[in-house]
Amino acid sequence: MKYIGVKKKGFCLLVLLSCILLAGCIGQDDSKVQTSSNEALSYDEGGTYSEDDEYLVLVPKSLFSGGESSVTMSAFLDDEPVSRGVEYTLTSASGDIIPLVKAATSESGNNVAKFEVPDVEEGSYTLTATPSGAESGFTTTVKVVQNNPIFIETDKPIYKPGQIIHVRLLSLNNNLVPVVQNTTVEIADAKGVKIFKDDLVTNEYGVAFFDLPLASELNLGTWKVKATSGSSMSEVDIRVEKYVLPKFDLDTSTEKSWFLADEPITGTVSANYFFGKVVEGTVEVKASRYIGVWEEYSTSTAPLKDGNVEFALPAVGYVAGTFGAGGQGSVMLNVTVTDTGGNSEETTELLTIAEHPFILQMIPESNSIKPGMPLQILLVTKDPGGEPLEKEVTLVSNFRDDSYNYDESKETYTTENGVALVMLEIPEDAVSVELHAVSEEVEVTSTLNSVYSPSASFLHLSQVSEGIPEVGDTISFKVYSTNVGTVFYDVFANGRTVYSATSDEPQINIPVTPQMSPSAKVVAYIINPNNEVSADSLPFDVKFSTKVDLSTGFDKDTVAPGDAVSVELDAGTKSMIGLSIVDESVYALSEGRLNLKQVFDELEIRFMEPQVEAHPQYF
């Protein structure tokens, strides 16, 4: 974390650059407890500047044009919180002054002032914070960025020479509202040759679209479609090939997604032509186990009956577990169906091979402990396929102090729907804890060390609201802190600050906004009496359900080639609807371009090639 901290005539402005800013511009008497109101005051209600004032102001390093931002400010006089008004402005390189917001700290000395970032050109601007009654303010440099998300959609993932590529663009601002903006679109072929460029303007729905007819002779392979607007950029890949559409759809299903090493592998293969009839022919299933390399260990061949066939393979016996899979191994099924006309289609299924029929996980909320603060531990019991299991889990906690004295506790918990949340109270003299969880024959261990604080001051966040919140809900956290004081907290999502506030209460409640989806992180911090800052952070997920209820329907269930079809679309409100009509076999073709064996073989070839050479030098 880097910050700029400058103090001029008692006025201190700190600029937040990436994460949470830890600074010591204000102090607090050990015996004082802040109990004053935290209600926001208007600029005119705030007090005026005094040369003995101390200020703490935090602003983002980047302001996103058209979006919402905020500044967090605190004011103190003689170590006591005071109300002060502060005016914020932006100054361009040409000297134009752009007002941002006027606000005042509350009686408890702090406030978060929100404002809409003006729609100005990208670049560096001078941000000035001027206390009410002061002759001049403090200035620092911030960047205004036009970074509206751009989404690119093509009507299908693969094309052949002579066809037409249909492309749609969707532009949103930082509040996820459609925007009208200029967007440059470029398309490069498989050799990187730029074959298309155009400047488009999105409409009131944030949408722009165009078509690109393909020539009959061109570079085949992966093409790139890129859209840019300001500092925003989005890119998607499409395939251009001389392909032949598959004749039928192939599906492989197994009783479950995992098997034990000594358990036979059973499943079903089904094949249907895209016009509805079943496929008659033969099925070949080749099973390969991963033992450091892929080794084929069994093959099964059988005829299709009414488009289906069941298969049974012998137990894999042994596999090589991998760290990324939690010690579990893999078996790959390569399935080939050949119909009576000699047409063949292939698909691949990857199965998990496990040693035990269930998995035990112990997930502490942090990789360290804080003396005197609680620690939440999530116990998870599930089968190797991820389905939750109810199990009894015994958790042993062994705390150690700095004199190497141990204090052991032991509790048994029962998981419900595969999870159990355990709250451990960490002793104030603990320097480490050894955690050991066991259920039946499965066990896991972990050792956590305590974090260091010169004054033994800590802050801990814990989510108290249940489940994953949806946009419009409120998510609540409880703040545990060694010292009493105002808690500053910010919510970071998608690389930016989307919410800021302060609280004098032990529980903070945050309204969930669309800007926080799909995941965000809350960061809370408190300034201790010795000016040391204690902080903690906690991630959370957000559900974002669309408000548009789109329904579709056809006037006929079955039609013959050349018949007219009517499509009814109903969004319930004024909307712009994108519609793509694509042969189902095109998507089946795209999914089957490379089977898993081909992918693994290609990766193995690439990773076997030396990428870097190291030549030692001696002096």
DALINLIN-V946842 format. One record per residue. D_FIRST is the distance of its C-alpha to the first C-alpha in Angstrom with 2 decimals. Layout:
{{D_FIRST} {D_FIRST}}
This chain:
{{0.00} {3.80} {6.77} {10.48} {12.62} {16.34} {19.30} {22.67} {25.77} {23.95} {21.93} {18.12} {16.04} {12.28} {10.98} {8.63} {7.24} {6.40} {6.39} {7.34} {7.17} {8.60} {11.16} {14.74} {17.01} {19.56} {21.69} {24.21} {27.48} {27.82} {31.08} {30.07} {29.48} {28.47} {31.23} {31.54} {31.55} {28.47} {30.55} {29.31} {31.41} {32.39} {31.45} {34.99} {34.91} {31.87} {32.51} {32.42} {30.24} {30.92} {29.87} {28.85} {26.45} {22.78} {20.59} {17.18} {16.48} {13.66} {14.21} {12.90} {12.16} {15.18} {18.44} {20.76} {24.32} {26.79} {24.36} {23.32} {20.22} {19.56} {18.20} {17.66} {19.28} {20.67} {23.35} {24.86} {27.91} {28.87} {26.36} {28.06} {26.73} {28.60} {29.15} {28.27} {28.58} {26.04} {26.80} {24.31} {25.45} {24.49} {26.24} {26.98} {27.64} {31.33} {30.92} {31.48} {30.03} {29.01} {28.85} {26.14} {26.80} {28.32} {27.36} {27.63} {26.01} {28.30} {30.27} {27.51} {25.30} {22.89} {23.10} {21.49} {23.22} {23.61} {25.01} {26.13} {24.45} {27.42} {28.79} {28.27} {27.83} {24.58} {22.86} {20.90} {21.94} {21.68} {20.69} {22.64} {22.54} {25.89} {27.00} {30.58} {32.97} {30.65} {32.02} {28.74} {25.19} {21.73} {20.64} {17.56} {17.35} {16.56} {17.89} {20.66} {20.99} {24.10} {22.89} {25.70} {26.27} {29.39} {31.53} {34.27} {37.35} {40.39} {43.70} {43.73} {41.74} {44.46} {47.05} {50.05} {51.44} {53.34} {51.40} {49.26} {45.49} {44.71} {41.10} {39.49} {36.18} {34.45} {31.88} {29.98} {27.64} {24.43} {26.77} {28.73} {31.67} {33.74} {33.39} {35.73} {34.08} {35.00} {34.08} {34.93} {36.21} {36.79} {38.54} {38.68} {41.18} {40.84} {40.98} {38.29} {40.98} {40.16} {43.20} {42.17} {40.16} {40.57} {38.97} {39.25} {38.74} {37.89} {40.31} {39.84} {38.88} {36.12} {38.39} {39.71} {41.89} {43.86} {46.17} {46.39} {49.75} {49.54} {52.07} {54.41} {53.18} {49.47} {46.75} {46.29} {43.11} {39.67} {39.14} {35.91} {35.76} {32.82} {32.20} {29.88} {29.42} {26.97} {23.70} {24.92} {26.52} {28.32} {30.51} {33.13} {35.58} {39.32} {42.14} {45.25} {48.06} {51.81} {51.73} {54.45} {53.73} {54.15} {57.46} {56.27} {53.31} {52.57} {50.94} {50.39} {49.84} {49.81} {50.54} {46.89} {43.77} {43.94} {46.69} {47.21} {48.04} {51.66} {52.05} {53.94} {52.07} {53.94} {53.39} {54.98} {54.98} {56.13} {56.86} {58.01} {58.93} {56.95} {60.20} {60.53} {62.93} {62.17} {62.02} {64.73} {64.01} {62.41} {59.03} {57.54} {54.59} {53.05} {50.73} {48.29} {46.24} {43.07} {43.68} {41.20} {43.17} {44.98} {48.53} {51.18} {53.09} {55.18} {56.83} {58.63} {60.97} {62.80} {64.46} {63.07} {65.17} {64.67} {61.37} {59.99} {60.11} {58.81} {57.65} {57.20} {55.49} {55.76} {52.95} {50.32} {50.86} {47.66} {44.40} {41.25} {38.36} {34.86} {31.51} {30.08} {33.12} {32.83} {35.77} {38.01} {40.07} {41.41} {44.77} {45.23} {48.32} {49.55} {52.12} {54.66} {57.27} {60.25} {62.66} {66.42} {65.94} {63.80} {60.49} {57.52} {54.06} {51.32} {48.42} {46.12} {45.06} {42.46} {43.16} {41.31} {43.20} {42.36} {43.66} {43.78} {44.63} {41.48} {37.80} {36.06} {32.30} {30.32} {26.87} {24.82} {22.30} {19.68} {19.64} {19.76} {21.81} {21.31} {24.44} {26.45} {24.65} {26.34} {25.46} {26.73} {28.19} {29.66} {32.85} {33.99} {37.49} {38.53} {40.83} {39.63} {39.87} {37.45} {40.14} {39.55} {41.92} {42.85} {42.77} {42.81} {39.82} {39.84} {36.53} {36.55} {33.71} {33.92} {31.73} {31.47} {30.87} {30.07} {33.88} {34.17} {36.15} {36.02} {36.54} {37.47} {37.90} {39.45} {39.75} {41.15} {39.87} {41.38} {39.26} {40.25} {39.82} {38.06} {35.32} {35.11} {32.21} {32.23} {30.66} {30.37} {30.17} {28.19} {30.02} {28.32} {29.13} {28.03} {25.90} {26.50} {28.58} {30.65} {31.39} {34.52} {35.82} {39.26} {41.56} {44.90} {44.29} {40.62} {37.92} {34.18} {32.18} {28.62} {27.11} {24.07} {22.67} {21.37} {17.85} {17.76} {17.64} {19.28} {21.24} {21.72} {20.12} {18.94} {18.56} {19.84} {20.37} {23.55} {25.16} {28.66} {29.99} {31.71} {31.40} {29.45} {29.53} {30.99} {30.05} {31.69} {31.33} {29.27} {26.91} {26.66} {24.38} {25.20} {22.79} {23.63} {22.27} {23.56} {23.79} {25.11} {23.25} {21.92} {19.58} {17.09} {16.45} {15.33} {16.56} {14.79} {17.31} {17.94} {14.57} {14.71} {15.05} {18.75} {19.41} {18.34} {20.49} {21.11} {23.70} {25.74} {27.27} {26.41} {26.62} {24.63} {26.35} {24.67} {26.96} {26.37} {26.35} {26.99} {23.49} {22.26} {24.56} {24.77} {21.74} {18.83} {16.35} {16.45} {13.63} {15.23} {14.35} {16.74} {16.90} {19.33} {22.21} {20.70} {17.56} {15.55} {13.53} {14.53} {13.07} {14.36} {14.47} {17.57} {18.57} {21.95} {24.38} {26.36} {29.91} {30.87} {34.65} {36.27} {38.48} {40.98} {43.80} {45.23} {48.60} {50.68} {54.24} {56.96} {60.57} {61.81} {60.74} {62.41} {63.31} {64.98} {63.71} {64.48} {64.60} {62.78} {60.04} {58.73} {55.20} {54.38} {50.82} {49.88} {46.42} {47.77} {46.19} {45.93} {43.87} {43.63} {44.32} {43.71} {46.47} {46.78} {49.96} {49.63} {51.92} {50.62} {51.42} {48.80} {46.00} {47.84} {48.03} {44.30} {43.48} {45.92} {45.07} {43.59} {44.33} {41.95} {43.98} {43.64} {39.87} {39.62} {42.02} {40.09} {36.75} {38.58} {40.01} {36.70} {34.86} {37.86} {37.54} {35.55} {32.40} {31.31} {33.47} {32.36} {34.66} {34.24} {35.00} {36.65} {36.90}}
